[in-house]
Amino acid sequence: MKKFLLITIYLITSVAVKAQTVEMADVLRSSGKIYVVVATIAIIFVGLTAYLFMLDKRLTKLERNK
Amino acid sequence: MTIIYKKWWKILAVLLVFYTLISGFLFKVPSKVILNESIRNVYFHVPVWFAMLALFGISVYYSIKYLRYGNETYDIVAVEAVNTGILFYIFGLITGMLWAKFTWGEAWSGDPKQNSAAIAFLIYCAYLVLRSSIDEEQKRAKISSIYNIFAFPIMIVLLFVLPRLTDSLHPGNGGNPAFGKYDMNNQMRIVFWPACIGWILIGVWIATIRYRIRNLENKTINKLNK
């Protein structure tokens, strides 16, 4: 009986410990999720600059036609 | 419209956004569970939507102007504003999905806000499809202007009214007032509002560049036709 109790206590606590360590070891969740913000800015900046290059190409084409 | 050739507001736009890039990371923000530091996304994800709104608003204004005066350049302004607005729409959707992934658990959880954002996105894509499906210029301008005038209020309802009537994970819905009274303090406002103005100005700037290029293209086409 004692053994059984010990095992159940062990199981419950181990589950509880697991529940507490939900935070996964990936970069985007580390340091208070600050890298989510970094990624957001990166997406916007890369998108904007890619767009600028497209506009630039369009303008160059026009200038060549003249 | 000589203001689009002026430089001061473009410099202002760059300064404002640059200020928020620094202060957005360094200034204090309230500590919240789940959100953690990602609350700083308010300075970058939300202003992108503000820029989109401003651009679509400008587009409607010029669509109405086109219908009233029949000037072709107004139609060009309207379409280029939508083109640029769509770019910011895509930024808003992608950054929203990224943020959702790390706070709501899934990039796309079928949340009312997300679903209506997707529908409104399709409505504006349809505007561009409609335009490219009509060859005759005046007809195209007229029909798409009318479509645009209808699309704008539908987009507003989809993004800002319907999600509020149901439960949504997104702040500002299910009856709670966004990052308004409770979530945003003055410390955040001194970064948030400059960011909004800055990104709106950058959006307008890109739209004016598109407009100028389109004008040039039309002129060269007209020259070739003569």
Interface residues (C-beta under 8 A of the other chain):
Chain A: L28 R29 S31 G32 K33 I34 V36 V37 A39 T40 I41 I43 I44 G47 Y51 L55 R58 L59 L62 N65 K66
Chain B: L21 G24 F25 L35 N36 E37 S38 R40 N41 F44 H45 V48 L87 I90 F91 I94 T95 L98 W99 F102 T103 I206 I209 R210 I213 L216 E217 T220
